[in-house]
Amino acid sequence: MSDLEKDPAEVVGTGDCEGPVLEMLEAREVVLGRTTKVRRLLPNKNRRMVGAWCFVDHYGPDDLTKRVDSYDVPGERGMHVPPHPHTSLQTVSWLFEGEIEHRDTVGSHAFVRPGELNIMTAGNGIAHSEVSTPDAPPMLHGAQLWVALPDSVRATTAPAFNAYADLPTVAFDGAQATVMIGTVAGVTSPAPAFTPLVGADITIEPGRTLALPLTPSNEYAVLVVEGTLSVGDLTPGFGELAYFGSGRESIELVAADNGVRFLLLGGEPFEEELVMWWNFIGRTHEEIVAARNDWQAAIEAGGNDRFGMVPGYDGDPLPAPPLPGTTLKPRPRSR
């Protein structure tokens, strides 16, 4: 999913993981593509990464039948993000309701549906589009996430797209987890990961408590997408992200009387310096400039060695915004 012109540049760098903490992270609203508003939770002004998770957008639930004329493109329903590029990351698409059509420059054509993981590995460069089709279900609710690739593989891993319709699950007493990526309670997803990483969709029944096992060397956060959760003295509700830090073997999560559904995000603290701008991740200002120039050249030429065009998409790709007038530099990964 594209990080568009209205969103300011963000840069990310190293910092120490703080051990066990409890911290609420506030979302900010961003307009995405031509028809979608999202709540952006990472990068956050207080904390820019959780493990290798470096970008978290939460959107919906939106009733698409009531939004046809609510933006600048009357008649378009739901999400419409034209072809746009990525470097040095993985995109992780997860839906709770609805359907999105995905196309990319390696020739993939897939539909993102609830409970099915779609993960795209950019390597040195890939481009994709994300569109709600005319016959898509009326409600749209989901999350779009990025995972930073480590320096050891980010330029050498071939661009790829993987889809998983049958992910492993874990049953707890009063709770259920679908393991999107990594391992939860000894159950491992088949999705590719290049650093120790965890992602799961977890539901806890009303009023029940889940003692969730954790890996002490990982840091964790939860994004609540339905209901309300209690953890320590925090009560994150819909659209809120609670950060737990690291150093725990387990944590008690208590569902409110209406139950709760949330995404668990975690991983080993990512210690490499990153520079993030628009849809690109690099290590230096010069890398970002080169990626932008290569994308603009690809648009002019109808594709090049780094960024091809997206087959089957009917429309123009998304141009990159102007670079800021200052040099992009890393910031601490937290505060």
Backbone torsions as a table, in degrees:
resi	resn	phi	psi	omega
1	MET	NA	142.3	-170.3
2	SER	-83.8	143.6	175.8
3	ASP	-102.2	98.6	-161.9
4	LEU	-87.1	-179.8	-171.4
5	GLU	-57.4	-30.8	-176.3
6	LYS	-73.3	-13.0	-179.0
7	ASP	-93.0	128.2	-178.3
8	PRO	-67.2	159.5	177.3
9	ALA	-62.5	141.9	175.7
10	GLU	-125.4	139.7	173.9
11	VAL	-127.7	149.8	-172.3
12	VAL	-130.6	142.1	177.4
13	GLY	-142.5	-166.8	-174.4
14	THR	-83.8	164.6	176.7
15	GLY	-179.7	162.1	-177.8
16	ASP	-80.9	139.2	170.0
17	CYS	-73.6	140.3	-165.5
18	GLU	-94.1	8.2	-175.1
19	GLY	78.4	-164.0	-178.0
20	PRO	-64.0	121.4	174.7
21	VAL	-140.7	167.6	170.6
22	LEU	-133.5	121.3	-171.2
23	GLU	-149.5	132.7	175.5
24	MET	-91.6	136.4	178.2
25	LEU	-112.6	127.0	-174.2
26	GLU	-86.7	136.0	178.4
27	ALA	-83.6	158.6	170.0
28	ARG	-128.6	148.3	-176.2
29	GLU	-85.8	135.0	-179.4
30	VAL	-134.2	141.1	174.0
31	VAL	-90.2	129.6	-174.0
32	LEU	-119.7	133.7	-178.3
33	GLY	60.5	-137.7	-178.0
34	ARG	-110.1	-12.3	-169.9
35	THR	-142.4	11.9	-173.0
36	THR	-130.0	132.0	171.1
37	LYS	-103.8	139.3	-179.2
38	VAL	-129.0	160.6	170.5
39	ARG	-101.5	112.8	-177.9
40	ARG	-92.0	120.9	-176.1
41	LEU	-107.2	-30.9	170.3
42	LEU	-133.7	140.4	-5.8
43	PRO	-64.1	147.0	-178.6
44	ASN	-122.2	151.5	-176.9
45	LYS	-61.4	-25.8	-179.8
46	ASN	-97.3	-24.6	-176.5
47	ARG	-155.6	124.6	-170.9
48	ARG	-104.2	-11.9	179.0
49	MET	-145.4	154.7	167.4
50	VAL	-131.2	106.1	-167.6
51	GLY	59.5	-135.7	176.4
52	ALA	-88.0	-1.6	175.3
53	TRP	-69.4	117.9	-174.1
54	CYS	-120.8	-0.5	-175.7
55	PHE	-156.8	126.0	178.6
56	VAL	-137.5	116.5	171.2
57	ASP	-113.1	134.6	176.1
58	HIS	-121.4	127.9	-177.0
59	TYR	-134.0	151.4	-179.7
60	GLY	81.0	-169.7	-0.1
61	PRO	-71.9	132.8	179.5
62	ASP	-114.1	133.2	172.8
63	ASP	-86.2	103.2	-173.6
64	LEU	-65.9	-23.9	-179.9
65	THR	-69.0	-19.1	-179.1
66	LYS	-101.6	4.5	-174.1
67	ARG	-120.2	12.8	-174.5
68	VAL	-58.0	-41.6	-175.9
69	ASP	-112.1	23.5	-172.8
70	SER	-89.7	-4.1	179.7
71	TYR	-128.0	-166.1	-173.5
72	ASP	-78.5	-5.3	-177.6
73	VAL	-120.7	80.9	-178.1
74	PRO	-55.8	138.2	177.3
75	GLY	96.2	-18.0	177.9
76	GLU	-82.9	138.0	-179.2
77	ARG	-107.8	132.7	168.5
78	GLY	70.3	-140.3	-174.1
79	MET	-83.4	137.4	173.5
80	HIS	-147.1	92.8	-179.9
81	VAL	-113.8	109.1	-178.5
82	PRO	-62.7	169.0	177.5
83	PRO	-52.1	131.6	-178.6
84	HIS	-148.0	156.3	-170.9
85	PRO	-96.5	163.9	171.1
86	HIS	-144.1	152.2	174.1
87	THR	-139.6	147.4	169.3
88	SER	57.1	34.7	-179.6
89	LEU	-153.0	170.8	167.0
90	GLN	-117.2	137.3	170.0
91	THR	-96.3	136.5	178.7
92	VAL	-120.8	116.0	-177.6
93	SER	-107.2	130.1	-177.1
94	TRP	-142.7	123.9	-179.1
95	LEU	-111.2	142.8	170.7
96	PHE	-99.3	-33.5	175.2
97	GLU	-145.3	150.4	171.7
98	GLY	100.2	-162.3	-177.7
99	GLU	-159.2	138.7	177.9
100	ILE	-132.6	136.1	177.7
101	GLU	-90.4	128.1	-179.7
102	HIS	-112.0	133.7	169.8
103	ARG	-134.5	148.4	179.0
104	ASP	-147.0	175.6	-172.0
105	THR	-79.1	-7.4	172.1
106	VAL	-92.1	7.5	174.9
107	GLY	94.0	6.9	-179.4
108	SER	-73.0	141.6	172.7
109	HIS	-139.7	112.1	-174.4
110	ALA	-145.0	162.9	175.9
111	PHE	-114.6	123.8	176.5
112	VAL	-80.8	123.1	-177.8
113	ARG	-131.1	159.8	-177.7
114	PRO	-55.3	134.7	177.4
115	GLY	80.0	1.1	-179.2
116	GLU	-115.0	129.8	-177.7
117	LEU	-89.2	130.4	170.8
118	ASN	-119.2	121.3	-176.9
119	ILE	-129.6	123.9	-177.2
120	MET	-115.3	125.9	180.0
121	THR	-100.9	119.4	-173.7
122	ALA	-78.6	-34.8	-170.9
123	GLY	57.7	-134.7	-179.3
124	ASN	-77.5	-15.2	179.1
125	GLY	171.6	131.6	174.9
126	ILE	-151.2	160.3	173.3
127	ALA	-135.5	150.7	179.3
128	HIS	-152.9	164.9	174.9
129	SER	-123.3	155.5	178.8
130	GLU	-138.3	119.5	-170.4
131	VAL	-140.6	137.5	168.1
132	SER	-80.6	125.1	-178.3
133	THR	-77.7	159.5	-178.8
134	PRO	-57.3	-30.5	-178.3
135	ASP	-102.7	21.0	178.3
136	ALA	-64.8	153.6	175.8
137	PRO	-56.3	155.6	-172.1
138	PRO	-70.5	-24.0	-178.3
139	MET	-105.3	140.7	178.3
140	LEU	-130.1	124.3	-178.7
141	HIS	-151.9	123.3	-178.0
142	GLY	-168.7	-173.5	178.3
143	ALA	-136.9	140.9	172.9
144	GLN	-120.0	128.8	-173.4
145	LEU	-132.7	150.9	173.5
146	TRP	-117.2	146.1	173.2
147	VAL	-119.6	126.2	178.0
148	ALA	-74.2	133.7	175.7
149	LEU	-86.2	139.9	178.2
150	PRO	-70.0	159.0	-176.0
151	ASP	-59.7	-29.5	-176.5
152	SER	-64.9	-22.7	-175.9
153	VAL	-127.3	-11.3	-166.7
154	ARG	-63.4	-30.2	-179.1
155	ALA	-100.9	-12.2	-175.1
156	THR	-106.2	-21.2	177.9
157	THR	-72.0	130.0	-178.4
158	ALA	-68.8	140.4	173.6
159	PRO	-55.2	140.1	-174.7
160	ALA	-156.8	160.5	175.3
161	PHE	-133.4	132.1	178.3
162	ASN	-129.3	139.3	177.3
163	ALA	-127.5	137.9	-177.5
164	TYR	-130.9	111.3	-178.8
165	ALA	-91.8	-14.5	-175.4
166	ASP	-130.5	83.6	-177.5
167	LEU	-89.4	152.6	179.2
168	PRO	-70.7	152.5	179.9
169	THR	-126.0	159.5	176.7
170	VAL	-128.6	128.3	176.6
171	ALA	-100.3	124.1	172.7
172	PHE	-108.1	174.0	174.6
173	ASP	-73.5	104.6	-179.8
174	GLY	83.8	12.3	-179.0
175	ALA	-151.6	160.6	-179.7
176	GLN	-142.8	138.7	179.4
177	ALA	-128.5	135.6	167.6
178	THR	-102.7	123.1	-175.1
179	VAL	-88.5	106.6	-179.1
180	MET	-75.3	-46.3	-175.9
181	ILE	-153.8	145.5	-179.0
182	GLY	78.4	-155.1	-173.1
183	THR	-127.5	133.7	174.2
184	VAL	-130.0	124.4	177.5
185	ALA	51.5	39.8	176.9
186	GLY	83.0	0.2	-179.9
187	VAL	-106.5	130.0	-170.6
188	THR	-118.2	134.8	175.6
189	SER	-77.4	151.0	175.8
190	PRO	-80.8	-4.2	-175.6
191	ALA	-66.7	143.8	-177.9
192	PRO	-73.7	137.0	175.3
193	ALA	-139.5	142.2	-174.3
194	PHE	-108.6	-3.9	170.3
195	THR	-139.2	162.5	175.2
196	PRO	-57.9	118.6	-169.5
197	LEU	-144.8	148.4	177.9
198	VAL	-137.4	135.1	170.6
199	GLY	-146.9	130.6	-179.0
200	ALA	-149.8	149.2	174.9
201	ASP	-104.1	114.5	-170.6
202	ILE	-123.0	136.2	175.1
203	THR	-120.8	133.1	175.2
204	ILE	-117.2	134.0	-178.8
205	GLU	-66.6	155.5	-177.8
206	PRO	-51.8	128.5	174.8
207	GLY	75.2	-0.5	-177.3
208	ARG	-90.3	159.1	179.2
209	THR	-114.6	132.1	176.3
210	LEU	-110.5	120.6	170.8
211	ALA	-90.2	93.7	-171.6
212	LEU	-84.5	120.3	178.1
213	PRO	-70.5	138.9	-179.0
214	LEU	-127.8	166.2	173.8
215	THR	-102.5	118.0	-172.8
216	PRO	-56.2	-30.1	-178.6
217	SER	-77.8	-9.9	178.3
218	ASN	-94.6	152.7	166.8
219	GLU	-102.9	155.8	-171.6
220	TYR	-140.0	157.2	170.4
221	ALA	-149.7	159.5	174.8
222	VAL	-128.0	138.2	174.8
223	LEU	-109.7	114.3	-178.4
224	VAL	-81.5	128.0	-178.8
225	VAL	-116.8	-14.3	173.4
226	GLU	-150.7	139.4	174.5
227	GLY	75.0	-157.0	-176.4
228	THR	-139.2	147.0	-176.5
229	LEU	-124.8	145.5	171.0
230	SER	-115.7	131.2	175.5
231	VAL	-144.3	115.0	-171.9
232	GLY	58.4	-130.6	177.6
233	ASP	-96.8	12.1	176.7
234	LEU	-97.6	145.7	176.0
235	THR	-132.2	70.1	179.7
236	PRO	-64.1	135.5	176.8
237	GLY	-114.4	-163.0	-173.7
238	PHE	-53.2	129.0	174.8
239	GLY	77.0	9.9	-178.8
240	GLU	-107.5	147.4	-179.3
241	LEU	-114.0	124.1	177.0
242	ALA	-110.3	129.9	-177.3
243	TYR	-103.2	134.9	-175.0
244	PHE	-108.8	-11.5	-174.0
245	GLY	70.8	-153.5	-176.6
246	SER	-125.9	-172.4	173.4
247	GLY	84.1	13.0	-179.9
248	ARG	-113.0	143.9	171.7
249	GLU	-90.6	-20.7	176.4
250	SER	-163.4	168.4	175.8
251	ILE	-148.9	142.7	179.6
252	GLU	-93.2	124.1	179.7
253	LEU	-118.2	126.0	-174.6
254	VAL	-114.5	125.5	178.4
255	ALA	-81.8	142.6	173.7
256	ALA	-70.4	179.6	-177.0
257	ASP	-64.2	-20.1	177.0
258	ASN	-94.7	7.9	-178.5
259	GLY	77.1	179.8	-179.9
260	VAL	-154.8	147.0	171.6
261	ARG	-130.8	136.4	-176.4
262	PHE	-152.3	159.9	170.4
263	LEU	-97.0	128.7	170.9
264	LEU	-93.3	124.9	178.3
265	LEU	-123.0	133.1	-179.4
266	GLY	-163.0	173.7	177.6
267	GLY	163.6	170.4	176.0
268	GLU	-65.4	132.2	-179.1
269	PRO	-51.0	130.7	-175.3
270	PHE	-88.6	112.5	-169.2
271	GLU	-99.0	-1.9	178.1
272	GLU	-78.6	145.7	175.7
273	GLU	-73.0	135.1	178.5
274	LEU	-124.5	150.7	165.7
275	VAL	-122.9	121.5	178.4
276	MET	-112.8	131.8	174.0
277	TRP	-150.9	133.0	-176.7
278	TRP	51.5	-120.3	-179.2
279	ASN	-102.0	12.0	-174.7
280	PHE	-109.0	146.1	166.8
281	ILE	-120.8	134.4	176.4
282	GLY	-143.5	-165.5	177.0
283	ARG	-117.0	-17.3	-178.9
284	THR	-140.8	162.2	173.6
285	HIS	-56.6	-41.4	-176.4
286	GLU	-64.2	-34.9	177.1
287	GLU	-65.0	-40.7	179.2
288	ILE	-64.8	-43.4	177.8
289	VAL	-59.4	-43.7	-179.4
290	ALA	-64.5	-41.4	179.4
291	ALA	-63.6	-43.4	178.2
292	ARG	-62.1	-45.2	180.0
293	ASN	-62.2	-40.6	179.6
294	ASP	-65.5	-37.8	178.5
295	TRP	-68.4	-44.5	179.2
296	GLN	-63.2	-38.5	177.2
297	ALA	-65.5	-36.5	178.3
298	ALA	-64.8	-39.4	177.4
299	ILE	-61.4	-45.1	-178.3
300	GLU	-65.6	-37.1	-173.4
301	ALA	-94.9	-3.8	-175.2
302	GLY	74.3	30.7	179.1
303	GLY	115.3	150.6	174.9
304	ASN	-146.8	-170.7	-174.3
305	ASP	-64.1	-29.5	-177.0
306	ARG	-90.0	-44.4	-177.6
307	PHE	-126.4	113.0	173.0
308	GLY	-83.6	-179.9	172.3
309	MET	-92.1	161.1	-176.2
310	VAL	-92.3	108.2	-178.5
311	PRO	-66.3	138.9	176.3
312	GLY	90.2	-10.7	178.5
313	TYR	-83.9	130.6	-178.2
314	ASP	-99.4	92.7	-179.9
315	GLY	153.3	178.8	-177.1
316	ASP	-88.5	148.3	173.3
317	PRO	-69.9	166.2	-176.2
318	LEU	-88.6	117.2	177.0
319	PRO	-67.4	151.5	175.9
320	ALA	-74.9	143.9	175.5
321	PRO	-70.6	166.5	175.9
322	PRO	-63.8	146.0	174.6
323	LEU	-70.0	152.5	175.8
324	PRO	-66.7	161.6	-177.0
325	GLY	-79.2	-0.4	-179.8
326	THR	-116.9	163.4	178.1
327	THR	-74.6	130.9	177.1
328	LEU	-74.5	126.1	-178.5
329	LYS	-130.1	153.6	178.3
330	PRO	-65.5	148.5	168.0
331	ARG	-116.5	165.9	175.1
332	PRO	-59.9	147.3	-178.8
333	ARG	-67.3	-19.8	172.4
334	SER	-139.3	134.8	-178.9
335	ARG	49.7	NA	NA
